[in-house]
Amino acid sequence: MIDVLSFGLSTLALPSQFLRMAPPYLALHIPDGFLNLPVSLFTWVATLVLIAVCLKQVQRDYQERAVPLMGVCAAFIFAAQMINFPIPGGTSGHLLGGTLAGILLGPWAGSLVMVVVFIVQAVLFQDGGLTVLGANIFNMGLIGTFGGYYLYRAVRAAVGFNSWRGMAIATVVAAWTSVVVAALACAIQLGLSGTVPLGIALSAMLGWHVLIAIGEAIITLIAVSYIWRTRPDLLFDPPQTRTALPRPLMPR
């Protein structure tokens, strides 16, 4: 009997008796059949509830001028995810973008952007399964956007809200943490589903994604720094300066 196990961006066929012995690193994009029904249903419900809340908040609070920015942000994140950066061990990682979307658009609109990105990836590029799309959106989109944004805001407030240094430290910490937490959530879901022993899932996912998260942090910092220096008014939480900035596209 041969079982197929996803290894990062590739697929490896192993005899079933070796699956529990091998030290795999599993991808964040969960394929169909890797989660059992209770775990899959739980993530679908959590995801749909959060999407409904996001839609309500965006319709109530955001200005129409924010819609083009959401489209541009979605296009940028989608394109950036196509670029892979090498990781030791012969694999590669790519931007998730949840924290970047949260910093640019806020947690509500940013989450909707990530939902669209992952739906397009799953439907058009088969990047992750359709039956587990709720889990993939929850792990890579909603955790990164909500958790990443609020962690970014807390760190930035503590270090220096209106300084580039405060923004840079907050961005790096939030982006790195968002990937690691997403990997942790994915590992727990795989372990609870019985796809792979929890201990192996945790060590494999966290072992590689602490490195992939460094790339996420660097890319996010480069993007946010560029906007900070050129159009800070486009940030959801722009720095306050003595010179009045243009009115932001979205409410604070």
C-alpha positions as CSV (number, residue, x, y, z in Angstrom):
1,M,0.0,0.0,0.0
2,I,1.3,3.4,-0.9
3,D,0.1,6.6,0.8
4,V,0.7,10.0,-0.6
5,L,1.8,12.8,1.8
6,S,2.1,16.4,0.9
7,F,5.6,17.8,1.5
8,G,5.6,21.5,1.2
9,L,5.1,22.4,-2.5
10,S,5.7,18.8,-3.7
11,T,4.1,15.4,-3.2
12,L,6.0,12.3,-2.1
13,A,4.8,8.7,-2.2
14,L,5.9,6.6,0.7
15,P,5.0,3.2,1.9
16,S,2.4,3.5,4.6
17,Q,4.6,1.9,7.3
18,F,7.2,4.7,6.9
19,L,4.7,7.6,7.1
20,R,5.0,7.6,10.9
21,M,8.7,7.4,10.8
22,A,9.5,10.1,8.3
23,P,10.0,13.7,9.4
24,P,7.7,15.4,6.8
25,Y,7.0,19.1,6.7
26,L,3.4,19.6,5.6
27,A,2.1,22.4,3.5
28,L,-0.2,25.1,4.9
29,H,-2.5,24.5,1.8
30,I,-4.3,21.4,3.1
31,P,-5.5,19.1,0.3
32,D,-8.9,17.4,0.2
33,G,-9.2,14.3,2.4
34,F,-6.6,15.4,5.0
35,L,-9.2,16.6,7.6
36,N,-11.9,14.6,9.1
37,L,-15.6,15.8,9.0
38,P,-15.8,17.3,12.5
39,V,-12.6,19.4,12.1
40,S,-13.6,20.4,8.5
41,L,-17.1,21.5,9.6
42,F,-15.8,23.4,12.6
43,T,-13.4,25.4,10.4
44,W,-16.1,26.0,7.8
45,V,-18.5,27.4,10.4
46,A,-15.8,29.6,12.0
47,T,-14.8,30.9,8.7
48,L,-18.3,31.6,7.4
49,V,-19.2,33.4,10.7
50,L,-16.1,35.6,10.4
51,I,-16.7,36.3,6.7
52,A,-20.3,37.4,7.6
53,V,-19.0,39.7,10.3
54,C,-16.4,41.2,7.9
55,L,-19.0,41.8,5.2
56,K,-21.2,43.6,7.7
57,Q,-18.4,45.8,9.0
58,V,-17.2,46.7,5.6
59,Q,-20.6,47.6,4.3
60,R,-21.3,49.8,7.4
61,D,-18.0,51.5,7.9
62,Y,-15.8,51.5,4.8
63,Q,-16.1,54.2,2.1
64,E,-16.6,53.2,-1.5
65,R,-13.1,54.6,-2.4
66,A,-11.7,51.7,-0.4
67,V,-12.9,49.2,-3.0
68,P,-10.2,49.9,-5.6
69,L,-7.5,49.7,-2.9
70,M,-8.9,46.3,-1.9
71,G,-8.7,45.1,-5.5
72,V,-5.1,46.3,-5.9
73,C,-4.1,44.7,-2.6
74,A,-5.7,41.4,-3.6
75,A,-3.9,41.5,-7.0
76,F,-0.6,42.3,-5.4
77,I,-0.9,39.5,-2.8
78,F,-2.0,37.0,-5.4
79,A,0.9,37.9,-7.6
80,A,3.4,37.9,-4.7
81,Q,2.3,34.4,-3.7
82,M,3.4,33.1,-7.1
83,I,7.0,34.1,-6.2
84,N,8.8,31.4,-4.2
85,F,11.9,31.9,-2.0
86,P,14.2,29.0,-1.3
87,I,14.3,27.3,2.1
88,P,17.2,25.0,3.3
89,G,16.3,21.4,2.5
90,G,15.4,21.8,-1.1
91,T,12.0,23.4,-0.7
92,S,10.6,26.9,-0.9
93,G,8.0,29.2,0.7
94,H,5.9,32.1,-0.5
95,L,4.1,35.1,1.0
96,L,0.8,34.5,2.7
97,G,-0.1,38.1,2.9
98,G,-2.6,38.2,5.8
99,T,-0.7,40.6,7.9
100,L,0.1,42.8,4.9
101,A,-3.6,43.0,4.1
102,G,-4.5,43.8,7.7
103,I,-1.9,46.6,7.9
104,L,-3.1,48.2,4.6
105,L,-6.8,47.7,4.8
106,G,-7.6,46.8,8.5
107,P,-8.8,43.5,9.7
108,W,-12.3,43.5,8.2
109,A,-11.5,44.5,4.5
110,G,-8.2,42.7,4.7
111,S,-9.9,39.4,5.6
112,L,-12.2,39.7,2.7
113,V,-9.2,40.2,0.4
114,M,-7.6,37.1,1.7
115,V,-10.8,35.1,1.3
116,V,-11.0,36.1,-2.4
117,V,-7.3,35.2,-2.9
118,F,-7.6,31.7,-1.5
119,I,-10.9,31.0,-3.3
120,V,-9.2,31.9,-6.6
121,Q,-6.2,29.8,-5.8
122,A,-8.3,26.7,-4.8
123,V,-10.7,26.9,-7.8
124,L,-8.3,27.9,-10.6
125,F,-5.0,26.5,-9.5
126,Q,-6.0,23.6,-7.2
127,D,-3.8,25.1,-4.5
128,G,-5.5,23.4,-1.5
129,G,-8.7,21.3,-1.5
130,L,-12.2,22.7,-2.0
131,T,-13.8,20.6,0.8
132,V,-11.2,22.0,3.3
133,L,-11.2,25.5,1.9
134,G,-12.7,26.8,5.1
135,A,-9.7,25.5,7.0
136,N,-7.2,27.0,4.6
137,I,-8.9,30.4,4.7
138,F,-9.1,30.3,8.5
139,N,-5.5,29.3,8.9
140,M,-3.7,31.4,6.3
141,G,-6.1,34.3,5.8
142,L,-8.2,35.0,8.9
143,I,-5.5,34.2,11.5
144,G,-2.9,36.2,9.7
145,T,-5.2,39.2,9.1
146,F,-6.9,39.5,12.4
147,G,-4.1,38.2,14.6
148,G,-1.4,39.8,12.6
149,Y,-3.2,43.2,12.5
150,Y,-3.9,43.4,16.2
151,L,-0.5,42.2,17.2
152,Y,1.1,44.7,14.8
153,R,-1.0,47.5,16.3
154,A,-0.1,46.5,19.9
155,V,3.6,46.3,19.2
156,R,3.6,49.5,17.2
157,A,1.9,51.3,20.0
158,A,4.4,50.0,22.5
159,V,7.5,50.8,20.5
160,G,6.5,54.0,18.8
161,F,3.3,54.4,16.9
162,N,4.4,57.3,14.7
163,S,8.0,56.2,14.1
164,W,9.4,54.1,11.2
165,R,11.2,52.0,13.8
166,G,8.0,51.2,15.6
167,M,6.3,50.3,12.4
168,A,9.2,48.1,11.2
169,I,9.4,46.1,14.5
170,A,5.7,45.7,14.7
171,T,5.5,44.5,11.0
172,V,8.3,42.0,11.4
173,V,6.9,40.6,14.7
174,A,3.3,40.3,13.4
175,A,4.2,38.9,10.0
176,W,6.5,36.2,11.5
177,T,4.1,35.3,14.2
178,S,1.1,35.0,11.8
179,V,2.8,32.3,9.8
180,V,3.9,30.3,12.8
181,V,0.5,30.5,14.4
182,A,-1.1,29.4,11.1
183,A,1.3,26.5,10.9
184,L,0.4,25.6,14.5
185,A,-3.3,25.7,13.7
186,C,-2.8,23.5,10.6
187,A,-0.8,21.0,12.6
188,I,-3.4,20.7,15.3
189,Q,-6.1,20.2,12.7
190,L,-4.1,17.4,11.0
191,G,-3.4,15.8,14.3
192,L,-7.0,15.9,15.4
193,S,-8.1,14.4,12.1
194,G,-5.7,11.5,12.5
195,T,-3.9,12.3,9.2
196,V,-0.5,12.3,11.0
197,P,0.4,12.0,14.7
198,L,0.1,15.4,16.4
199,G,3.7,15.3,17.6
200,I,5.1,14.8,14.1
201,A,2.7,17.4,12.6
202,L,3.8,20.0,15.1
203,S,7.5,19.4,14.7
204,A,7.3,19.2,10.9
205,M,5.1,22.3,10.5
206,L,6.7,24.5,13.0
207,G,10.3,23.3,12.2
208,W,10.0,24.6,8.6
209,H,7.6,27.5,9.0
210,V,9.7,29.3,11.5
211,L,12.1,29.8,8.5
212,I,9.4,30.5,6.0
213,A,8.0,33.1,8.4
214,I,11.3,35.0,8.0
215,G,10.7,35.5,4.3
216,E,7.1,36.6,5.1
217,A,8.4,39.2,7.6
218,I,11.0,40.5,5.1
219,I,8.5,40.8,2.2
220,T,5.9,42.4,4.3
221,L,8.3,44.9,5.8
222,I,9.6,45.9,2.3
223,A,6.0,46.5,1.1
224,V,4.8,48.4,4.2
225,S,8.0,50.5,4.3
226,Y,7.6,51.6,0.7
227,I,4.0,52.7,1.4
228,W,5.0,54.3,4.7
229,R,7.6,56.5,2.9
230,T,5.5,57.3,-0.2
231,R,1.8,57.2,0.6
232,P,1.4,56.8,4.4
233,D,-2.2,57.9,4.1
234,L,-3.0,54.6,2.4
235,L,-2.2,52.7,5.6
236,F,-5.1,51.7,7.8
237,D,-3.3,53.3,10.8
238,P,-1.2,56.1,9.2
239,P,1.4,57.9,11.2
240,Q,0.4,61.2,12.7
241,T,2.7,64.0,11.7
242,R,2.7,67.8,12.2
243,T,1.8,68.2,8.6
244,A,-1.8,67.2,8.0
245,L,-2.1,64.1,5.9
246,P,-4.9,63.5,3.3
247,R,-8.0,61.9,4.8
248,P,-7.6,58.1,4.8
249,L,-9.8,56.0,2.7
250,M,-11.2,54.1,5.6
251,P,-12.4,55.0,9.2
252,R,-10.1,54.5,12.1
